[in-house]
Amino acid sequence: MSNERKVVIKSESQDIDSLEDIVTIEMSDDPDDVDILEFNNSLSDEEYKSVEDLEDSEHIWEGGPTAGQIKEWKEQYGEVYVTSITYDKHIVWRVLNRVEYKHIVKKMEQLMQSGQLSSAEANMWNEETISEMCILFPVYDRKQATGMMAGVPSLIAQEVLEASGFVALEVRQL
């Protein structure tokens, strides 16, 4: 028996132009049932604002960076992302460029060849270096990260590499 499920998307307006639509999923354990995704435009446009629409002094979230800081980072680095670790812990980060990546790989190789790092230590060093380089908020310092959740550098490094082009969005045979 297959675990595949048929999904039907429906919209009352038949115009689904935006990711701002809210998705409601009705699930059933019966494989013969069809899951229905309904798009609901019940939220007003005022509730959706881009960073560019905010005042520079406005905080993105309580205790977080201001819209002005985000705008500056976007000017400086191009793409800027946020990852929510918990409901109230968010990390703003940027992509890695090729020169930075080459520098990290070269330094890691030197440390391994000199015997300063084992293979496992090199992996953690790599994650922490990418995190130090790319996390914009809150500032990440591996020396002061003892109170931080252990997986944060691993998670952010993985996301940075994916957003930096190390994972393809789609691969097709032609």
MARVO-432207 format. One line per 2 residues: number of its first residue (from 1); their letters; for each residue x, z, y of N, C-alpha, C, O. Coordinates in Angstrom, 2 decimals, always signed. Atoms other than C-alpha are relative to their C-alpha. Layout:
N
NUM> A> X,Z,Y,X,Z,Y,X,Z,Y,X,Z,Y | ...;
END
This chain:
174
1> MS> +0.84,+0.00,-1.19,+0.00,+0.00,+0.00,+0.88,+0.00,+1.24,+1.84,+0.76,+1.31 | -0.79,+0.13,-1.22,+1.35,-0.96,+3.43,-0.39,+1.06,+1.02,-1.56,+1.43,+1.13;
3> NE> +0.25,-0.95,-1.08,+1.70,+1.52,+6.28,-0.20,-0.71,+1.34,-0.32,-0.05,+2.37 | +0.19,+0.74,-1.23,+1.27,-1.26,+8.84,-1.39,+0.27,+0.54,-2.34,+0.46,-0.21;
5> RK> +1.28,-0.26,-0.64,-1.49,-0.72,+11.37,-0.25,-1.05,+1.06,+0.66,-1.43,+1.80 | +0.37,+0.98,-1.00,-3.33,-3.20,+13.50,-0.34,+0.73,+1.30,-1.04,+1.73,+1.28;
7> VV> +0.26,-0.59,-1.31,-3.42,-2.38,+17.24,-0.68,-1.04,+0.87,-0.22,-2.18,+0.96 | +0.71,+0.88,-0.90,-5.89,-3.91,+19.65,+0.12,+0.57,+1.40,-0.08,+1.76,+1.61;
9> IK> -0.09,-0.43,-1.39,-5.34,-3.77,+23.40,-1.21,-0.54,+0.73,-1.53,-1.73,+0.63 | +1.15,+0.49,-0.75,-8.37,-3.91,+25.60,+0.03,+0.57,+1.41,+0.51,+1.68,+1.63;
11> SE> +0.10,-0.42,-1.38,-8.96,-3.67,+29.31,-1.34,-0.48,+0.52,-1.73,-1.62,+0.31 | +1.30,+0.41,-0.52,-12.30,-3.67,+31.03,+0.15,-1.11,+1.04,-0.70,-2.00,+1.13;
13> SQ> -0.16,+1.01,-1.03,-10.91,-5.74,+33.88,+0.66,-1.27,-0.54,+0.64,-2.30,+0.13 | -0.74,+1.09,+0.61,-8.94,-8.04,+31.55,+1.24,-0.38,+0.81,+1.88,-1.38,+0.51;
15> DI> -1.21,+0.23,-0.79,-6.15,-7.86,+34.18,+0.95,+1.16,-0.21,+0.79,+2.22,+0.38 | -1.00,-1.03,+0.24,-3.22,-5.86,+32.89,+1.31,-0.54,+0.58,+2.08,-1.22,-0.09;
17> DS> -1.17,+0.51,-0.70,-0.51,-6.57,+35.44,+1.09,+1.04,+0.13,+2.23,+0.69,+0.46 | -0.89,-1.05,-0.43,+1.16,-3.25,+35.78,+0.20,+1.07,-1.05,-0.69,+1.36,-1.84;
19> LE> -0.26,-1.14,+0.88,+2.82,-0.47,+33.85,-0.61,+1.27,+0.55,-0.53,+2.33,-0.07 | +0.64,-1.15,-0.58,+0.94,+1.85,+36.16,-1.32,+0.32,-0.70,-1.92,+1.37,-0.45;
21> DI> +1.22,-0.25,+0.76,-2.04,+1.53,+33.84,+0.26,+1.15,-0.96,+1.37,+1.32,-1.47 | -0.13,-1.13,+0.92,-2.68,+4.60,+31.71,-0.48,-0.44,-1.37,-1.50,-1.13,-1.49;
23> VT> +0.32,+0.40,+1.36,-2.76,+4.15,+27.96,-0.64,+1.17,-0.72,-0.10,+2.28,-0.72 | +0.65,-0.98,+0.85,-5.19,+6.06,+25.77,+0.03,-0.54,-1.41,-0.36,-1.68,-1.64;
25> IE> -0.09,+0.47,+1.37,-4.60,+5.84,+22.04,-0.96,+0.81,-0.87,-0.91,+2.04,-0.88 | +0.90,-0.64,+0.96,-7.31,+6.58,+19.51,+0.58,-0.25,-1.38,+0.69,-1.40,-1.81;
27> MS> -0.67,+0.13,+1.29,-5.68,+7.26,+16.15,-0.95,+0.38,-1.13,-1.86,+1.19,-0.96 | +0.78,-0.30,+1.19,-7.17,+7.33,+12.68,+0.94,-0.03,-1.20,+1.87,-0.83,-1.23;
29> DD> -0.81,+0.00,+1.21,-5.66,+8.16,+9.30,-0.45,-1.08,-1.00,+0.26,-1.39,-1.96 | +0.53,+1.04,+0.87,-7.81,+5.49,+7.67,+0.70,-1.33,+0.32,+0.56,-1.83,+1.44;
31> PD> -0.73,+1.25,-0.27,-5.63,+2.33,+7.30,-0.92,-1.18,+0.31,-0.45,-2.18,+0.85 | +0.92,+1.08,-0.31,-8.76,+0.18,+7.60,-0.51,+0.08,+1.44,-1.05,-0.89,+1.96;
33> DV> +0.42,-0.14,-1.39,-9.51,+1.57,+11.06,+0.99,-0.73,+0.91,+2.15,-0.89,+0.56 | -0.83,+0.68,-0.99,-8.16,-0.26,+14.09,+0.25,+0.99,+1.14,-0.69,+1.58,+1.68;
35> DI> -0.32,-0.84,-1.15,-6.32,+1.74,+16.74,-0.33,-0.80,+1.26,-0.07,-2.00,+1.33 | +0.39,+0.68,-1.23,-7.60,+0.93,+20.22,+0.81,+0.59,+1.15,+0.83,+1.81,+1.35;
37> LE> -0.72,-0.42,-1.20,-5.42,+1.08,+23.32,-0.87,-0.40,+1.18,-1.15,-1.59,+1.37 | +0.81,+0.30,-1.17,-7.51,+1.35,+26.45,+0.85,+0.23,+1.25,+1.51,+1.26,+1.38;
39> FN> -0.73,-0.13,-1.25,-5.97,+0.76,+29.86,-0.98,+0.45,+1.06,-2.04,-0.15,+1.24 | +0.90,-0.60,-0.96,-7.49,+2.85,+32.58,+0.72,+0.10,+1.34,+1.77,+0.74,+1.44;
41> NS> -0.58,-0.04,-1.34,-6.74,+2.38,+36.27,-0.61,+1.14,+0.81,-0.96,+0.94,+1.97 | +0.68,-1.08,-0.68,-8.16,+5.78,+37.18,+0.84,+0.68,+1.06,+0.30,+1.40,+1.90;
43> LS> -0.83,-0.63,-1.03,-5.17,+6.89,+39.25,+0.16,-0.95,+1.18,+0.26,-2.16,+1.01 | -0.12,+0.83,-1.19,-4.88,+5.68,+42.80,+1.44,-0.43,+0.22,+2.37,+0.17,-0.33;
45> DE> -1.34,+0.50,-0.31,-1.92,+3.72,+44.13,+0.83,+1.05,+0.74,+2.06,+1.00,+0.69 | -0.72,-1.03,-0.74,-1.02,+6.73,+46.29,+0.80,+0.90,-0.94,+1.80,+1.48,-0.52;
47> EY> -0.70,-0.87,+0.94,+0.07,+8.63,+43.17,+1.25,-0.66,-0.55,+2.07,+0.02,-1.17 | -1.17,+0.74,+0.47,+2.66,+5.94,+42.34,+0.80,-0.45,+1.21,+0.37,-1.31,+1.97;
49> KS> -0.87,+0.38,-1.10,+5.51,+5.70,+44.81,+1.39,-0.22,-0.55,+1.87,+0.54,-1.40 | -1.39,+0.21,+0.38,+8.93,+4.23,+44.36,+0.87,+0.86,+0.91,+0.41,+1.35,+1.94;
51> VE> -0.93,-0.80,-0.80,+11.98,+6.05,+45.70,+0.10,-0.59,+1.40,+0.22,+0.16,+2.38 | -0.11,+0.66,-1.30,+12.15,+3.49,+48.51,-1.16,+0.34,+0.93,-1.02,+0.25,+2.15;
53> DL> +1.18,-0.34,-0.80,+8.66,+4.56,+49.67,+0.04,+1.43,+0.52,-0.77,+1.80,+1.38 | -0.06,-1.41,-0.37,+9.67,+8.22,+50.06,+0.90,+0.22,+1.21,+1.81,-0.57,+1.47;
55> ED> -0.87,-0.40,-1.10,+11.17,+9.91,+53.10,+1.34,+0.43,-0.59,+1.38,+1.01,-1.67 | -1.33,-0.33,+0.51,+14.94,+10.39,+52.71,+0.17,+1.49,-0.30,+0.93,+1.84,-1.20;
57> SE> -0.15,-1.45,+0.19,+14.57,+14.19,+52.94,-0.87,+0.56,-1.13,-0.72,+1.72,-1.51 | +0.92,-0.47,+1.04,+11.88,+14.39,+50.22,+0.72,+0.12,-1.35,+1.42,-0.80,-1.78;
59> HI> -0.61,-0.21,+1.31,+13.03,+15.87,+46.91,-0.80,-0.75,-1.06,-2.03,-0.79,-1.02 | +0.63,+0.74,+1.08,+12.31,+13.78,+43.81,-0.76,+0.95,-0.90,-1.86,+0.63,-1.37;
61> WE> +0.67,-1.10,+0.68,+11.44,+17.00,+41.97,+0.57,+1.28,+0.59,+1.61,+1.26,+1.24 | -0.42,-1.27,-0.58,+11.75,+20.65,+42.91,+1.42,+0.34,-0.44,+1.71,+0.43,-1.63;
63> GG> -1.39,-0.34,+0.28,+15.43,+21.52,+43.17,+0.86,-1.21,-0.35,+2.05,-1.07,-0.63 | -0.72,+1.21,+0.36,+16.41,+17.93,+42.47,+0.58,-0.71,+1.20,+0.53,-0.19,+2.32;
65> PT> -0.58,+0.76,-1.10,+18.10,+15.28,+44.56,-1.09,-0.52,+0.93,-2.27,-0.59,+0.57 | +0.96,+0.56,-0.95,+16.45,+13.84,+47.64,-0.10,-1.51,-0.20,+0.76,-2.12,-0.84;
67> AG> +0.17,+1.45,+0.07,+15.13,+10.31,+47.90,+1.17,-0.69,+0.70,+1.60,-1.76,+0.26 | -1.15,+0.57,-0.70,+17.95,+9.65,+50.37,+1.24,-0.06,-0.88,+1.97,-1.05,-0.85;
69> QI> -1.14,+0.01,+0.92,+20.56,+10.65,+47.79,-0.15,-1.09,-1.04,+0.81,-1.80,-1.34 | +0.25,+1.03,+1.01,+18.96,+8.38,+45.19,+0.25,-1.38,+0.61,+0.88,-2.23,-0.02;
71> KE> -0.20,+1.29,-0.66,+18.91,+5.49,+47.67,+1.48,-0.30,+0.20,+1.93,-1.42,-0.02 | -1.45,+0.18,-0.18,+22.61,+6.03,+48.45,+0.67,-0.34,-1.33,+1.52,-1.23,-1.38;
73> WK> -0.58,+0.28,+1.31,+23.48,+6.11,+44.73,-0.34,-1.41,-0.45,+0.50,-2.10,-1.03 | +0.40,+1.35,+0.39,+21.51,+2.92,+44.15,+0.80,-1.05,+0.77,+1.16,-2.08,+0.21;
75> EQ> -0.84,+0.91,-0.78,+23.44,+1.23,+46.98,+1.42,-0.04,-0.55,+2.03,-1.10,-0.65 | -1.38,-0.11,+0.46,+26.75,+2.48,+45.61,+0.18,-0.53,-1.42,+1.15,-1.24,-1.69;
77> YG> -0.18,+0.31,+1.43,+26.19,+1.98,+41.85,-0.93,-1.07,-0.54,-0.71,-1.57,-1.64 | +0.98,+0.96,+0.52,+23.26,-0.41,+41.53,-1.10,+0.71,-0.76,-2.03,+1.24,-0.16;
79> EV> +1.05,-0.60,+0.82,+21.21,+0.92,+38.65,+0.19,+1.50,-0.13,+1.29,+1.98,-0.42 | +0.01,-1.45,+0.11,+20.31,+4.62,+38.63,-1.19,+0.39,-0.85,-2.29,-0.13,-0.67;
81> YV> +1.03,-0.41,+0.95,+18.30,+6.34,+35.89,-0.18,+1.51,+0.02,+0.66,+2.24,+0.53 | +0.22,-1.44,+0.19,+16.79,+9.74,+35.16,-0.42,+0.21,-1.45,-1.23,-0.53,-2.00;
83> TS> +0.37,-0.41,+1.36,+16.57,+11.40,+31.75,-0.52,+1.41,+0.09,+0.13,+2.29,+0.65 | +0.57,-1.35,+0.03,+14.30,+14.40,+31.25,+0.40,+0.65,-1.32,+0.01,+0.19,-2.39;
85> IT> -0.46,-0.75,+1.16,+15.92,+16.86,+28.87,-1.09,+0.97,-0.46,-1.34,+1.11,-1.66 | +1.16,-0.86,+0.23,+13.03,+19.34,+29.13,-0.99,-0.33,+1.12,-0.75,-1.22,+1.93;
87> YD> +0.99,+0.25,-1.05,+9.93,+19.48,+31.33,+0.55,+0.29,+1.38,+0.10,-0.31,+2.36 | -0.52,-0.35,-1.32,+11.96,+21.02,+34.13,+1.50,-0.28,+0.18,+2.06,+0.09,+1.21;
89> KH> -1.42,+0.36,-0.13,+15.52,+19.73,+33.46,+0.14,-1.51,-0.07,-0.20,-2.14,-1.07 | -0.13,+1.44,-0.11,+16.28,+16.21,+34.59,+1.44,-0.33,+0.40,+2.07,+0.40,+1.17;
91> IV> -1.36,+0.43,-0.30,+19.58,+14.35,+34.76,-0.05,-1.41,+0.56,-0.63,-2.32,-0.05 | -0.10,+1.31,-0.63,+20.24,+11.45,+37.12,+1.37,-0.56,-0.34,+2.38,+0.13,-0.20;
93> WR> -1.26,+0.61,+0.40,+22.91,+9.03,+35.94,+0.02,-1.48,+0.33,-1.00,-2.07,+0.67 | -0.21,+1.42,-0.32,+24.32,+5.56,+36.48,+0.64,-0.71,-1.18,+1.08,-0.07,-2.14;
95> VL> -0.64,+0.78,+1.06,+25.65,+2.76,+34.30,+1.52,+0.03,+0.18,+2.04,+0.41,+1.23 | -1.45,+0.06,+0.06,+29.30,+2.33,+33.37,+0.41,-1.46,+0.20,-0.20,-2.35,-0.38;
97> NR> -0.45,+1.39,-0.13,+31.19,-0.76,+34.51,+1.16,-0.27,-0.96,+1.70,+0.66,-1.57 | -1.00,+0.40,+1.01,+33.71,-2.68,+32.40,+1.38,+0.61,+0.28,+2.06,+1.01,-0.66;
99> VE> -1.31,-0.58,-0.35,+36.81,-1.42,+34.28,+0.04,+1.48,-0.40,+1.03,+1.95,-0.95 | +0.07,-1.42,+0.37,+35.70,+2.20,+33.80,+0.06,+0.16,-1.51,+0.75,+1.03,-2.02;
101> YK> +0.02,-0.07,+1.47,+35.01,+1.58,+30.11,+1.39,-0.26,-0.58,+1.83,+0.47,-1.47 | -1.36,+0.30,+0.47,+38.45,+0.00,+29.57,+0.94,+1.18,+0.24,+1.76,+1.50,-0.61;
103> HI> -0.83,-1.15,-0.33,+40.09,+2.97,+31.29,-0.24,+1.15,-0.99,+0.71,+1.78,-1.46 | +0.35,-1.08,+0.94,+38.24,+5.46,+29.06,+0.58,-0.30,-1.38,+1.18,+0.58,-2.01;
105> VK> -0.50,+0.38,+1.33,+39.14,+3.56,+25.87,+1.52,+0.12,-0.06,+2.07,+0.63,-1.03 | -1.47,-0.06,-0.04,+42.80,+3.27,+26.89,+0.49,+1.44,-0.01,+1.42,+1.78,-0.74;
107> KM> -0.40,-1.41,-0.07,+43.08,+6.97,+27.75,-0.26,+0.70,-1.33,+0.57,+1.48,-1.80 | +0.32,-0.61,+1.28,+41.34,+8.01,+24.53,+1.00,-0.44,-1.07,+1.43,+0.37,-1.89;
109> EQ> -0.98,+0.51,+0.96,+43.68,+5.80,+22.50,+1.36,+0.69,+0.18,+2.01,+1.04,-0.81 | -1.26,-0.69,-0.28,+46.72,+7.38,+24.20,-0.04,+1.44,-0.51,+0.93,+1.92,-1.10;
111> LM> +0.13,-1.40,+0.45,+45.45,+10.90,+23.48,+0.02,+0.10,-1.52,+0.60,+1.04,-2.07 | +0.01,-0.01,+1.47,+44.84,+10.06,+19.82,+1.38,-0.32,-0.57,+1.83,+0.33,-1.51;
113> QS> -1.32,+0.38,+0.49,+48.20,+8.36,+19.33,+1.04,+1.10,+0.22,+1.97,+1.24,-0.58 | -0.95,-1.08,-0.27,+50.03,+11.31,+20.88,-0.32,+1.25,-0.84,+0.41,+2.23,-0.79;
115> GQ> +0.38,-1.12,+0.85,+48.23,+13.63,+18.43,-0.73,+1.11,+0.73,-0.93,+2.19,+0.17 | +0.70,-1.03,-0.78,+46.40,+15.53,+21.19,-1.47,+0.13,-0.40,-2.09,+1.17,-0.18;
117> LS> +1.41,-0.02,+0.41,+42.97,+14.62,+19.78,-0.15,-0.50,-1.43,+0.47,-1.49,-1.83 | +0.40,+0.51,+1.31,+41.59,+14.31,+16.28,-1.11,-1.02,+0.23,-1.55,-1.21,+1.36;
119> SA> +1.07,+0.99,-0.11,+38.97,+11.65,+15.57,-1.29,+0.63,+0.54,-1.95,+0.07,+1.41 | +1.22,-0.69,-0.45,+36.11,+14.14,+16.03,+0.14,+0.44,+1.45,-0.80,+0.31,+2.24;
121> EA> -0.24,-0.42,-1.38,+37.65,+15.51,+19.22,-0.04,-1.19,+0.95,-0.51,-1.08,+2.08 | +0.01,+1.21,-0.82,+38.10,+11.97,+20.53,-1.42,-0.44,+0.29,-1.73,-0.88,+1.40;
123> NM> +1.40,+0.36,-0.20,+34.41,+11.27,+20.04,-0.63,+0.89,+1.06,-1.31,+0.40,+1.96 | +0.57,-0.92,-1.00,+33.43,+14.39,+22.00,+0.65,-0.22,+1.37,-0.04,-0.17,+2.39;
125> WN> -0.69,+0.27,-1.26,+36.09,+13.66,+24.65,-0.61,-1.23,+0.67,-0.82,-1.23,+1.88 | +0.60,+1.23,-0.51,+34.61,+10.17,+25.06,-1.37,+0.28,+0.62,-1.65,-0.16,+1.73;
127> EE> +1.34,-0.33,-0.51,+31.05,+11.52,+25.48,+0.10,+0.81,+1.29,-0.62,+0.54,+2.25 | -0.13,-0.85,-1.18,+32.16,+14.16,+27.96,+0.58,-0.77,+1.18,+0.18,-0.53,+2.32;
129> TI> -0.58,+0.81,-1.07,+34.24,+11.67,+29.96,-1.04,-0.93,+0.60,-1.13,-1.06,+1.83 | +1.07,+0.87,-0.50,+31.33,+9.23,+30.22,-0.99,+0.83,+0.80,-1.45,+0.40,+1.86;
131> SE> +0.93,-0.86,-0.71,+29.06,+12.11,+31.24,+0.55,+0.42,+1.36,-0.16,+0.38,+2.36 | -0.61,-0.40,-1.28,+31.49,+13.34,+33.91,+0.00,-1.16,+1.00,-0.24,-0.96,+2.19;
133> MC> -0.10,+1.17,-0.86,+31.85,+9.84,+35.27,-1.37,-0.48,+0.49,-1.51,-0.91,+1.63 | +1.27,+0.66,-0.29,+28.19,+8.77,+35.20,-1.14,+0.93,+0.41,-2.09,+0.47,+1.03;
135> IL> +1.07,-0.89,-0.42,+26.05,+11.88,+35.71,+0.15,+0.25,+1.49,+1.20,+0.67,+1.96 | +0.01,-0.17,-1.45,+25.12,+12.02,+39.39,-0.62,+1.32,+0.42,-0.21,+1.93,+1.41;
137> FP> +0.68,-1.26,-0.31,+22.83,+15.05,+39.36,-0.56,+0.61,-1.27,-1.17,-0.11,-2.06 | -0.93,-0.89,-0.70,+23.38,+17.83,+38.56,+1.44,-0.39,-0.37,+1.66,-1.01,-1.41;
139> VY> -1.39,+0.35,+0.26,+27.15,+17.46,+38.75,+0.40,+0.55,-1.35,+0.15,+1.72,-1.65 | -0.43,-0.42,+1.33,+28.61,+17.60,+35.24,+1.51,+0.20,+0.01,+2.26,-0.69,+0.40;
141> DR> -1.43,-0.31,+0.13,+31.97,+19.29,+34.68,+0.18,+0.60,-1.39,-0.34,+1.67,-1.68 | -0.16,-0.45,+1.39,+33.05,+19.64,+31.05,+0.60,+1.39,-0.10,+0.33,+2.10,-1.07;
143> KQ> -0.63,-1.33,+0.03,+35.07,+22.77,+31.91,-1.00,+1.10,+0.28,-0.80,+2.25,-0.12 | +1.00,-1.01,-0.34,+31.97,+24.53,+33.22,-1.32,-0.26,-0.73,-2.37,+0.22,-0.30;
145> AT> +1.21,+0.38,+0.72,+29.48,+23.16,+30.68,-0.35,+0.97,-1.12,-1.17,+0.63,-1.98 | +0.25,-0.94,+1.10,+29.47,+26.25,+28.43,-1.45,+0.45,-0.06,-1.96,+0.74,-1.14;
147> GM> +1.40,-0.42,-0.02,+25.94,+27.19,+29.52,-0.98,-1.13,-0.20,-2.19,-0.91,-0.23 | +0.86,+1.18,+0.14,+24.60,+23.67,+29.04,-0.35,-0.23,-1.46,+0.40,+0.16,-2.36;
149> MA> +0.38,+0.37,+1.37,+22.75,+22.45,+25.98,+1.07,-0.90,-0.60,+1.57,-1.80,+0.07 | -1.12,+0.68,+0.65,+25.30,+21.12,+23.50,-0.18,-1.51,-0.10,+0.81,-2.24,-0.07;
151> GV> +0.23,+1.43,+0.22,+23.67,+17.71,+23.06,-0.05,-0.85,+1.25,-0.11,-2.08,+1.16 | +0.15,+0.77,-1.24,+23.49,+16.70,+26.72,+1.07,-1.08,+0.16,+0.71,-2.23,+0.42;
153> PS> -0.99,+1.07,-0.16,+26.85,+14.86,+26.89,-0.18,-1.12,-1.02,+0.00,-2.29,-0.69 | +0.21,+1.02,+1.02,+26.10,+13.05,+23.62,-1.18,-0.89,+0.36,-1.09,-2.11,+0.27;
155> LI> +1.21,+0.75,-0.36,+22.61,+12.02,+24.75,+0.25,-0.91,+1.20,-0.08,-2.09,+1.17 | -0.22,+0.78,-1.22,+23.66,+10.89,+28.21,+1.00,-1.12,-0.26,+0.80,-2.24,+0.20;
157> AQ> -0.99,+1.03,+0.30,+26.72,+9.02,+26.92,-0.66,-1.15,-0.77,-0.38,-2.32,-0.48 | +0.70,+1.03,+0.77,+24.51,+7.15,+24.43,-0.89,-0.84,+0.91,-0.90,-2.07,+0.83;
159> EV> +0.89,+0.72,-0.90,+21.97,+6.25,+27.12,+0.78,-0.84,+1.01,+0.38,-1.95,+1.34 | -0.85,+0.76,-0.93,+24.72,+5.19,+29.54,+0.51,-1.26,-0.67,+0.46,-2.34,-0.08;
161> LE> -0.52,+1.17,+0.71,+26.24,+2.89,+26.94,-1.10,-1.04,-0.25,-0.87,-2.24,-0.11 | +1.11,+0.93,+0.23,+22.85,+1.38,+26.09,-0.36,-0.73,+1.29,-0.53,-1.95,+1.28;
163> AS> +0.36,+0.62,-1.28,+22.00,+0.77,+29.76,+1.13,-0.86,+0.56,+0.90,-1.73,+1.40 | -1.17,+0.76,-0.47,+25.52,-0.60,+30.33,+0.23,-1.26,-0.81,+1.23,-1.95,-0.61;
165> GF> -0.06,+1.26,+0.73,+24.91,-3.43,+27.89,+0.64,+0.06,-1.37,+0.97,-0.99,-1.93 | -0.60,-0.10,+1.32,+26.33,-2.09,+24.63,-1.03,-0.12,-1.12,-0.66,-0.16,-2.30;
167> VA> +1.07,+0.21,+0.97,+22.96,-2.50,+22.89,-0.89,-1.10,+0.55,-1.33,-1.03,+1.70 | +0.83,+1.12,-0.44,+20.97,-5.71,+23.08,-1.46,+0.40,+0.03,-1.92,+1.16,-0.82;
169> LE> +1.44,-0.22,-0.08,+17.36,-5.59,+24.16,-0.70,-0.72,-1.14,-1.62,-0.18,-1.76 | +0.62,+0.79,+1.07,+16.48,-8.32,+21.69,+1.02,-1.01,-0.50,+1.77,-1.60,+0.28;
171> VR> -0.87,+0.99,+0.62,+18.40,-10.51,+19.27,-0.88,-0.90,-0.84,-1.68,-0.41,-1.64 | +0.81,+0.95,+0.77,+16.86,-13.69,+17.82,+0.89,-1.07,-0.58,+1.89,-1.48,+0.02;
173> QL> -0.69,+1.14,+0.61,+18.07,-16.33,+15.48,-0.65,-1.27,+0.54,-1.87,-1.37,+0.62 | +0.53,+1.26,-0.54,+17.71,-19.81,+16.93,+0.10,-1.10,-1.02,-0.30,-2.24,-0.75;
END
